[in-house]
């Protein structure tokens, strides 16, 4: 009789223990991280999205067509000269052929000049046989741009080949200056002996 009660008691304890373990494991699964979460010290895995609807010529500086472009000024501090000064902003459009840059002729280039006085102008020209283009800039009406950075961006485009952009991330730049004229020393009058008002030294 005692043996039967003891075995029932043992079975009851064993069953209770198994049930408790089962409930604990369910609690751990329910409260644990889900399959999509990451530990706090790990970085998210980057995803790449490819838009196949974009054509090749819509992608500037595409490595597929080996196009490169640049813009610069030969004088980064041109003088204002009462608005009478003129200077050049240069650009070049090339295609790498067997690793060598060759100028892209006949490309349309649009330059946007944002002056230091916040005035903006746009010019459009065509590249020459070597892929060069020069835009002429005038300092007229830009007195308020003196001492401030002015920026130049350029868009190069050749139908059937592609486009390239010198954007806001790498613009050409210049700063208008207003140099003060150097004063010439005044001439000392010469003194001729025997003349009036001549002080001999």
ZABA-665314 format. One record per residue: residue in one letter; residue number from 0; x, y, z of N, C-alpha, C in turn. Coordinates in steps of 0.02 Angstrom, whole numbers, plus 32768, in hexadecimal, padded with zeros to 4 digits. Example, Ala and Ser with C-alpha at 12.3 -4.5 7.8 and 13.67 -1.06 7.14 Angstrom:
REM residues 2
(pt A; 0; (8294; 7EE4; 8186); (8267; 7F1F; 8186); (8294; 7F5B; 8186))
(pt S; 1; (8282; 7F90; 8162); (82AC; 7FCB; 8165); (8285; 8002; 818A))
END
This chain:
REM residues 201
(pt X; 0; (802A; 7FC5; 8000); (8000; 8000; 8000); (802C; 803E; 8000))
(pt X; 1; (805E; 8042; 802C); (808C; 807B; 802E); (80B4; 807F; 7FED))
(pt X; 2; (80C4; 8046; 7FD1); (80EA; 8044; 7F93); (80C1; 8062; 7F5A))
(pt X; 3; (8080; 8053; 7F59); (8054; 806E; 7F25); (804E; 80BA; 7F2D))
(pt X; 4; (8045; 80D3; 7F6B); (8040; 811B; 7F76); (8081; 813E; 7F64))
(pt X; 5; (80B9; 811E; 7F74); (80FA; 813C; 7F64); (8105; 8140; 7F19))
(pt X; 6; (80F2; 810D; 7EF3); (80FB; 810E; 7EAB); (80CD; 8141; 7E8A))
(pt X; 7; (808F; 8149; 7EA6); (8062; 817C; 7E8C); (807E; 81C2; 7E9A))
(pt X; 8; (809B; 81C8; 7ED6); (80B9; 8208; 7EE8); (80F5; 8218; 7EBA))
(pt X; 9; (811E; 81E7; 7EAC); (8158; 81EF; 7E80); (8141; 8201; 7E3A))
(pt X; 10; (810E; 81DE; 7E22); (80F3; 81EB; 7DDF); (80D8; 8233; 7DDC))
(pt X; 11; (80B6; 8248; 7E12); (8099; 828B; 7E14); (80D0; 82C1; 7E12))
(pt X; 12; (8106; 82B6; 7E37); (813E; 82E5; 7E39); (8161; 82E7; 7DF5))
(pt X; 13; (816B; 82AD; 7DD7); (818C; 82AA; 7D96); (8162; 82CD; 7D61))
(pt X; 14; (8121; 82C0; 7D61); (80F4; 82E0; 7D30); (80F3; 832C; 7D3A))
(pt X; 15; (80F2; 8340; 7D7A); (80F2; 8388; 7D88); (8133; 83A9; 7D6F))
(pt X; 16; (816B; 8387; 7D7A); (81AC; 83A1; 7D65); (81AF; 83A8; 7D19))
(pt X; 17; (8197; 8375; 7CF5); (8197; 8376; 7CAB); (816A; 83AF; 7C93))
(pt X; 18; (8130; 83B7; 7CB2); (8102; 83EC; 7C9F); (8121; 8431; 7CAB))
(pt X; 19; (8145; 8438; 7CE3); (8166; 8477; 7CF3); (819C; 8487; 7CBF))
(pt X; 20; (81C5; 8456; 7CAC); (81F8; 8460; 7C79); (81D9; 8475; 7C36))
(pt X; 21; (81A2; 8455; 7C25); (817F; 8464; 7BE7); (8167; 84AC; 7BE6))
(pt X; 22; (8149; 84C2; 7C1F); (8130; 8507; 7C24); (8169; 853A; 7C21))
(pt X; 23; (81A2; 852A; 7C41); (81DC; 8556; 7C40); (81F7; 855D; 7BF9))
(pt X; 24; (81FB; 8526; 7BD4); (8215; 852A; 7B8F); (81E7; 8553; 7B62))
(pt X; 25; (81A5; 854E; 7B6E); (8176; 8577; 7B47); (8180; 85C0; 7B58))
(pt X; 26; (818A; 85CF; 7B98); (8196; 8614; 7BAD); (81D5; 8631; 7B8F))
(pt X; 27; (820B; 860A; 7B8B); (8249; 8621; 7B6D); (8241; 8630; 7B23))
(pt X; 28; (821E; 8605; 7B00); (8213; 8610; 7AB9); (81E8; 864E; 7AAD))
(pt X; 29; (81B4; 8657; 7AD6); (8187; 868F; 7ACD); (81A9; 86D2; 7ADE))
(pt X; 30; (81D5; 86D3; 7B0F); (81F5; 8711; 7B25); (8238; 871E; 7B03))
(pt X; 31; (8252; 86EF; 7ADF); (8293; 86F6; 7ABE); (828F; 8720; 7A80))
(pt X; 32; (82C9; 8730; 7A60); (82C9; 8759; 7A24); (82AB; 8732; 79EA))
(pt X; 33; (828C; 8759; 79BA); (826F; 8736; 7981); (82A6; 8728; 794E))
(pt X; 34; (8296; 8705; 791A); (82C8; 86EF; 78E9); (82E5; 8729; 78C2))
(pt X; 35; (82C2; 8761; 78BD); (82D9; 879A; 7896); (82FF; 87CE; 78BE))
(pt X; 36; (8302; 87C5; 7901); (8325; 87F7; 792A); (836F; 87E8; 792D))
(pt X; 37; (8396; 881D; 793B); (83DE; 8816; 793F); (83F5; 8828; 7986))
(pt X; 38; (842D; 880B; 799B); (8449; 881F; 79DB); (845B; 8869; 79D9))
(pt X; 39; (845D; 8888; 7A14); (8468; 88D0; 7A19); (84AC; 88E4; 79FD))
(pt X; 40; (84DE; 88B9; 79FF); (8521; 88CC; 79E9); (852F; 88B8; 79A1))
(pt X; 41; (84FE; 88A2; 797B); (850A; 888F; 7936); (84EC; 88C2; 7907))
(pt X; 42; (8508; 88C7; 78CB); (84F0; 88F7; 789A); (84BE; 88D6; 786C))
(pt X; 43; (848D; 88FD; 7853); (845D; 88E0; 7824); (847E; 88CE; 77E2))
(pt X; 44; (8466; 889B; 77C2); (8482; 8885; 7783); (8467; 88B3; 774C))
(pt X; 45; (8493; 88D4; 7725); (847A; 8901; 76F2); (8459; 88DB; 76B9))
(pt X; 46; (8426; 88FB; 769C); (8405; 88DD; 7663); (8413; 8908; 7625))
(pt X; 47; (8417; 88EA; 75EC); (8426; 890C; 75AE); (83E8; 8909; 7582))
(pt X; 48; (83D4; 8944; 7569); (839C; 8947; 753B); (83B5; 895F; 74F8))
(pt X; 49; (83A6; 893A; 74C4); (83BB; 894B; 7480); (837E; 895E; 7459))
(pt X; 50; (837E; 899B; 743F); (8346; 89B3; 7416); (8357; 89A7; 73CD))
(pt X; 51; (833C; 8972; 73B0); (834D; 8960; 736B); (832C; 898F; 7339))
(pt X; 52; (82FF; 89BA; 734F); (82DE; 89E8; 7321); (830B; 8A23; 730F))
(pt X; 53; (8340; 8A2E; 7337); (836E; 8A65; 7329); (839A; 8A53; 72ED))
(pt X; 54; (839E; 8A80; 72BD); (83C9; 8A73; 7283); (8410; 8A87; 7295))
(pt X; 55; (8440; 8A6E; 726D); (8486; 8A7B; 727C); (8496; 8AC5; 7279))
(pt X; 56; (8477; 8AEA; 724B); (848A; 8B30; 7244); (846D; 8B5C; 727C))
(pt X; 57; (8442; 8B40; 72A5); (8428; 8B65; 72DF); (8457; 8B62; 731A))
(pt X; 58; (848C; 8B3A; 7316); (84B9; 8B30; 734E); (84F9; 8B58; 7342))
(pt X; 59; (8506; 8B8F; 7367); (8542; 8BB6; 735C); (8580; 8B90; 7370))
(pt X; 60; (85B8; 8B9F; 734D); (85F9; 8B80; 735B); (85F4; 8B34; 735A))
(pt X; 61; (85CD; 8B19; 732A); (85C2; 8AD1; 7328); (8602; 8AAD; 7315))
(pt X; 62; (8616; 8A7A; 733D); (8651; 8A54; 732A); (8646; 8A2B; 72EB))
(pt X; 63; (8606; 8A21; 72D7); (85F8; 89F9; 729C); (8611; 8A1C; 725D))
(pt X; 64; (860B; 8A5F; 725A); (8621; 8A83; 721E); (8661; 8AAB; 722B))
(pt X; 65; (867E; 8AA5; 7267); (86BE; 8AC4; 7278); (86BF; 8B0F; 726C))
(pt X; 66; (868A; 8B32; 727F); (8688; 8B7A; 7276); (869F; 8B9E; 72B5))
(pt X; 67; (86C6; 8BD3; 72AC); (86DD; 8BFC; 72E3); (86D9; 8C45; 72D0))
(pt X; 68; (86D1; 8C71; 7302); (86CC; 8CB8; 72F3); (86E8; 8CE0; 732E))
(pt X; 69; (86F9; 8D1E; 7320); (8714; 8D49; 7354); (8707; 8D92; 7344))
(pt X; 70; (870C; 8DBD; 7376); (8702; 8E05; 736E); (8734; 8E29; 739B))
(pt X; 71; (874E; 8E62; 7383); (877E; 8E87; 73AB); (8783; 8ECF; 7390))
(pt X; 72; (87A1; 8EFA; 73B8); (87B0; 8F3F; 73A2); (87FC; 8F48; 73A5))
(pt X; 73; (8817; 8F6F; 7377); (8860; 8F79; 7377); (8875; 8FAD; 73AB))
(pt X; 74; (8846; 8FD8; 73BE); (8854; 900B; 73F1); (881F; 9004; 7428))
(pt X; 75; (8834; 8FE9; 7461); (8804; 8FDE; 7498); (87F4; 901D; 74BF))
(pt X; 76; (881A; 9054; 74B2); (880C; 9094; 74D5); (880D; 90CD; 74A2))
(pt X; 77; (87DE; 90CC; 7473); (87DE; 9101; 7440); (87CB; 9145; 745F))
(pt X; 78; (87E7; 917C; 7444); (87D7; 91BE; 745F); (8793; 91D6; 7446))
(pt X; 79; (8771; 91FC; 746E); (8730; 9218; 745B); (8736; 924E; 7426))
(pt X; 80; (8766; 927B; 742F); (8775; 92B2; 7400); (8737; 92DA; 73EC))
(pt X; 81; (8712; 92F0; 741E); (86D6; 9319; 7413); (86A4; 92F8; 73E3))
(pt X; 82; (86A1; 92B6; 73E4); (8672; 9292; 73BA); (8688; 928C; 7371))
(pt X; 83; (86C7; 929D; 7362); (86DF; 929B; 731D); (8708; 925D; 730D))
(pt X; 84; (8716; 9233; 733F); (8741; 91FA; 7333); (871B; 91C0; 7313))
(pt X; 85; (8740; 9199; 72EB); (8725; 915C; 72CC); (8758; 9125; 72D6))
(pt X; 86; (8740; 90E9; 72E2); (876D; 90B0; 72EB); (8749; 9071; 72D6))
(pt X; 87; (876F; 903A; 72D0); (8753; 8FFD; 72B5); (8748; 8FC6; 72E8))
(pt X; 88; (8713; 8FA0; 72DD); (8706; 8F62; 7302); (870B; 8F29; 72D0))
(pt X; 89; (8736; 8EF8; 72DF); (8746; 8EC3; 72B0); (8725; 8E82; 72C2))
(pt X; 90; (8717; 8E5A; 728F); (86FD; 8E17; 729A); (871A; 8DE7; 7266))
(pt X; 91; (871B; 8DA7; 7276); (8731; 8D75; 7246); (870A; 8D35; 724F))
(pt X; 92; (86FA; 8D15; 7217); (86D3; 8CD7; 7214); (86FC; 8CA4; 71EE))
(pt X; 93; (870C; 8C6C; 720E); (8736; 8C39; 71ED); (8717; 8BF4; 71F5))
(pt X; 94; (872C; 8BC8; 71C8); (871B; 8B81; 71CC); (875C; 8B5A; 71CE))
(pt X; 95; (8761; 8B2B; 71FD); (879D; 8B01; 7202); (879A; 8ACB; 71CD))
(pt X; 96; (87CC; 8ACA; 71A2); (87D2; 8A97; 716E); (8814; 8A73; 7179))
(pt X; 97; (8811; 8A34; 718C); (884C; 8A0D; 719D); (8875; 8A2F; 71D4))
(pt X; 98; (8852; 8A4F; 7202); (8873; 8A70; 723A); (888B; 8AB6; 722C))
(pt X; 99; (8883; 8ACE; 71EE); (889A; 8B11; 71DB); (885F; 8B40; 71D2))
(pt X; 100; (8861; 8B7C; 71F0); (8829; 8BAB; 71E8); (8828; 8BCA; 71A2))
(pt X; 101; (87EF; 8BC7; 7182); (87E5; 8BE6; 7140); (87AB; 8C17; 7146))
(pt X; 102; (87B6; 8C53; 712D); (8783; 8C87; 7132); (8743; 8C74; 710D))
(pt X; 103; (870B; 8C85; 712A); (86CA; 8C7A; 710B); (86B5; 8CBB; 70E9))
(pt X; 104; (86B6; 8CBA; 70A6); (86A6; 8CF6; 7080); (865A; 8CFD; 7077))
(pt X; 105; (8643; 8D3B; 7071); (85FD; 8D47; 7062); (85CC; 8D38; 7099))
(pt X; 106; (85E4; 8D34; 70D7); (85B8; 8D28; 7110); (859A; 8D6A; 7127))
(pt X; 107; (855C; 8D68; 713C); (853B; 8DA4; 7158); (854D; 8DAB; 71A1))
(pt X; 108; (8564; 8DE7; 71B4); (8578; 8DF3; 71F9); (8550; 8E2E; 7214))
(pt X; 109; (852F; 8E23; 724C); (850A; 8E59; 726D); (852D; 8E69; 72AF))
(pt X; 110; (8543; 8EA7; 72B5); (8565; 8EBE; 72F3); (8535; 8EE8; 731B))
(pt X; 111; (8533; 8EDB; 735C); (850B; 8F04; 738A); (853B; 8F26; 73BA))
(pt X; 112; (853B; 8F68; 73B9); (8568; 8F8F; 73E4); (853E; 8FAD; 741C))
(pt X; 113; (854F; 8F9B; 745A); (852E; 8FB7; 7495); (8560; 8FE6; 74B6))
(pt X; 114; (8555; 9026; 74AC); (8583; 9059; 74C5); (857E; 905F; 7511))
(pt X; 115; (85B1; 907D; 752E); (85B1; 9087; 7577); (857B; 90B6; 758F))
(pt X; 116; (855D; 90DD; 7561); (8525; 9109; 7574); (84E2; 90E6; 756B))
(pt X; 117; (84E4; 90A3; 755F); (84A9; 9078; 7556); (8485; 9082; 7513))
(pt X; 118; (84A1; 90AB; 74E8); (8486; 90B0; 74A4); (849C; 9072; 747D))
(pt X; 119; (8472; 905B; 7450); (8482; 901E; 742B); (8479; 902A; 73E0))
(pt X; 120; (84A6; 900F; 73B9); (84A0; 9014; 7370); (84B0; 8FD0; 7351))
(pt X; 121; (8495; 8FC5; 7315); (849F; 8F86; 72F2); (84B7; 8F95; 72AB))
(pt X; 122; (84EA; 8F70; 7295); (8503; 8F76; 7251); (8508; 8F30; 7232))
(pt X; 123; (84FD; 8F2C; 71F1); (8502; 8EEC; 71CE); (8531; 8EF3; 7192))
(pt X; 124; (8560; 8EC5; 718C); (8590; 8EC5; 7155); (859C; 8E7D; 713F))
(pt X; 125; (85C7; 8E75; 710B); (85D7; 8E33; 70F0); (8622; 8E27; 70F5))
(pt X; 126; (8636; 8DEA; 7105); (867D; 8DDA; 710B); (869F; 8DDA; 70C6))
(pt X; 127; (86E0; 8DEA; 70C6); (8706; 8DE9; 7088); (871F; 8DA2; 707A))
(pt X; 128; (874B; 8D9B; 7049); (8762; 8D58; 7035); (8787; 8D33; 706D))
(pt X; 129; (87A4; 8D59; 709B); (87C9; 8D39; 70D3); (879E; 8D32; 7112))
(pt X; 130; (875D; 8D42; 710C); (8731; 8D3B; 7146); (8732; 8D77; 7175))
(pt X; 131; (8754; 8DAD; 7162); (8758; 8DE9; 718D); (8720; 8E19; 717E))
(pt X; 132; (870E; 8E40; 71B1); (86DE; 8E76; 71A9); (86F2; 8EAE; 71D9))
(pt X; 133; (86E9; 8EED; 71C4); (86FA; 8F26; 71EE); (86BD; 8F55; 71F1))
(pt X; 134; (86A9; 8F65; 722E); (8672; 8F94; 7239); (8690; 8FD6; 7250))
(pt X; 135; (867A; 900D; 7231); (8693; 904F; 7245); (8666; 906D; 727A))
(pt X; 136; (8684; 9080; 72B2); (865F; 909E; 72EA); (8671; 90E7; 72F1))
(pt X; 137; (8641; 9110; 7302); (864B; 9157; 730C); (863C; 9169; 7354))
(pt X; 138; (8664; 9196; 7370); (8659; 91AB; 73B6); (8625; 91E2; 73BC))
(pt X; 139; (8608; 91F7; 7384); (85D7; 922E; 7385); (859C; 921C; 73B3))
(pt X; 140; (8588; 924D; 73DC); (854F; 9246; 740A); (855B; 9212; 7442))
(pt X; 141; (859A; 9202; 744F); (85A7; 91D0; 7484); (85D4; 91ED; 74BB))
(pt X; 142; (85CC; 922D; 74CA); (85F3; 924C; 7500); (85E9; 9227; 7542))
(pt X; 143; (85AC; 9211; 7550); (859D; 91F0; 758F); (85B9; 91AA; 7594))
(pt X; 144; (85D7; 9191; 755E); (85F7; 914F; 755F); (8640; 9153; 7573))
(pt X; 145; (865A; 9190; 757C); (86A1; 9197; 758E); (86AE; 9176; 75D2))
(pt X; 146; (86E3; 914E; 75D4); (86F7; 912D; 7612); (86CD; 90F0; 7624))
(pt X; 147; (86A0; 90DB; 75F8); (8676; 90A0; 7607); (8680; 906C; 75D0))
(pt X; 148; (867B; 902C; 75E3); (8684; 8FF6; 75B3); (864B; 8FF6; 7581))
(pt X; 149; (865C; 8FEE; 7541); (862C; 8FE4; 750C); (8638; 8F9F; 74EF))
(pt X; 150; (8602; 8F7B; 74DD); (8608; 8F35; 74C8); (85F1; 8F2C; 7480))
(pt X; 151; (8610; 8EFB; 745E); (85FF; 8EEB; 7419); (85F3; 8EA0; 7414))
(pt X; 152; (85B8; 8E8C; 73FB); (85AB; 8E46; 73EC); (859F; 8E40; 73A1))
(pt X; 153; (85AC; 8E04; 7386); (85A5; 8DFA; 733D); (8585; 8DB6; 7330))
(pt X; 154; (8559; 8DB5; 72FE); (853B; 8D77; 72E5); (8552; 8D6C; 729D))
(pt X; 155; (8571; 8D33; 7291); (8589; 8D21; 724E); (855C; 8CEA; 7232))
(pt X; 156; (8548; 8CF1; 71F3); (851D; 8CBE; 71D5); (852E; 8CB6; 718B))
(pt X; 157; (8536; 8C77; 7176); (8542; 8C67; 7130); (850F; 8C32; 711D))
(pt X; 158; (84E2; 8C43; 70EE); (84AF; 8C14; 70D8); (84CF; 8BD4; 70BE))
(pt X; 159; (84B4; 8B9C; 70D4); (84CD; 8B5B; 70BE); (8509; 8B42; 70E5))
(pt X; 160; (8527; 8B6D; 710F); (8561; 8B59; 7136); (8552; 8B5A; 7180))
(pt X; 161; (8537; 8B90; 7199); (8526; 8B94; 71E1); (8532; 8BD9; 71FC))
(pt X; 162; (8530; 8BDE; 723E); (8538; 8C1F; 725E); (8566; 8C19; 729B))
(pt X; 163; (857E; 8C53; 72B0); (85AA; 8C57; 72EA); (859B; 8C99; 730C))
(pt X; 164; (85A2; 8C9B; 734E); (858F; 8CD7; 7373); (85C4; 8CEA; 73A5))
(pt X; 165; (85D5; 8D2A; 73A5); (85FD; 8D48; 73DB); (85CA; 8D6B; 7407))
(pt X; 166; (85B6; 8D4A; 743C); (857F; 8D62; 7466); (8595; 8D88; 74A3))
(pt X; 167; (8565; 8D91; 74D0); (8571; 8DB7; 750E); (85A4; 8D94; 753B))
(pt X; 168; (85B1; 8D54; 7530); (85E0; 8D30; 755A); (8629; 8D3F; 7547))
(pt X; 169; (8634; 8D5B; 750C); (8679; 8D6B; 74F6); (8679; 8DA5; 74C4))
(pt X; 170; (865D; 8DDE; 74D6); (8659; 8E15; 74A7); (869C; 8E39; 749F))
(pt X; 171; (86A3; 8E5C; 7466); (86DA; 8E8B; 7460); (86C6; 8EC9; 7489))
(pt X; 172; (86F8; 8EEF; 749F); (86E8; 8F29; 74C9); (871B; 8F60; 74BF))
(pt X; 173; (8706; 8F9D; 74CF); (8732; 8FD7; 74CD); (8718; 900A; 74FF))
(pt X; 174; (8742; 903B; 7510); (872F; 9071; 753E); (8744; 90B3; 7520))
(pt X; 175; (8714; 90DF; 7513); (8724; 9121; 74F9); (874B; 9149; 752D))
(pt X; 176; (877D; 916E; 7515); (87A5; 9198; 7541); (879E; 91E1; 752B))
(pt X; 177; (87AE; 920E; 7557); (87AB; 9255; 7547); (87EC; 9275; 755F))
(pt X; 178; (8822; 9268; 7539); (8863; 9282; 7550); (8864; 92CE; 754F))
(pt X; 179; (8883; 92EA; 7583); (888A; 9334; 7585); (88C5; 9347; 755A))
(pt X; 180; (88BE; 937B; 7531); (88F5; 938F; 7506); (8931; 93A6; 752F))
(pt X; 181; (896B; 9395; 7518); (89A9; 93AA; 753A); (89B6; 93F3; 752B))
(pt X; 182; (89BE; 941A; 7560); (89CA; 9462; 7557); (8A13; 946D; 7545))
(pt X; 183; (8A1D; 9496; 7511); (8A61; 94A7; 74FC); (8A7C; 94DD; 752C))
(pt X; 184; (8ABB; 94D6; 753F); (8AD7; 950A; 756B); (8AD9; 954E; 7547))
(pt X; 185; (8ACA; 9583; 756D); (8ACA; 95C6; 754F); (8B11; 95DB; 753F))
(pt X; 186; (8B17; 95FD; 7507); (8B5A; 9612; 74F1); (8B70; 964E; 751B))
(pt X; 187; (8BAF; 964C; 7530); (8BCC; 9684; 7555); (8BE4; 96B9; 7523))
(pt X; 188; (8BCB; 96F6; 752A); (8BE1; 9729; 74FA); (8C2C; 9735; 74FF))
(pt X; 189; (8C4A; 973C; 74C6); (8C92; 974A; 74C6); (8C9E; 9795; 74D0))
(pt X; 190; (8CD4; 97A4; 74EF); (8CE4; 97EA; 74FF); (8D1E; 9801; 74D3))
(pt X; 191; (8D12; 9835; 74AE); (8D48; 9851; 7485); (8D63; 988F; 74A9))
(pt X; 192; (8DA4; 988F; 74B7); (8DC0; 98C9; 74DA); (8DB4; 990A; 74B3))
(pt X; 193; (8DA6; 9940; 74D8); (8D9B; 9981; 74B9); (8D52; 9991; 74AE))
(pt X; 194; (8D26; 995E; 74B3); (8CDF; 996A; 74A8); (8CBE; 997B; 74EB))
(pt X; 195; (8C86; 99A1; 74E7); (8C62; 99B2; 7523); (8C41; 9974; 7541))
(pt X; 196; (8C32; 9978; 7581); (8C11; 9942; 75A6); (8C38; 9900; 75A3))
(pt X; 197; (8C79; 9905; 759E); (8CA2; 98C9; 759D); (8CC8; 98C4; 75DE))
(pt X; 198; (8CB9; 9890; 7604); (8CDA; 9886; 7644); (8D15; 9857; 7639))
(pt X; 199; (8D4F; 9871; 7647); (8D8A; 9846; 7640); (8D90; 981A; 767E))
(pt X; 200; (8DA5; 97DD; 7673); (8DAF; 97AD; 76AA); (8DF9; 97A5; 76B7))
END
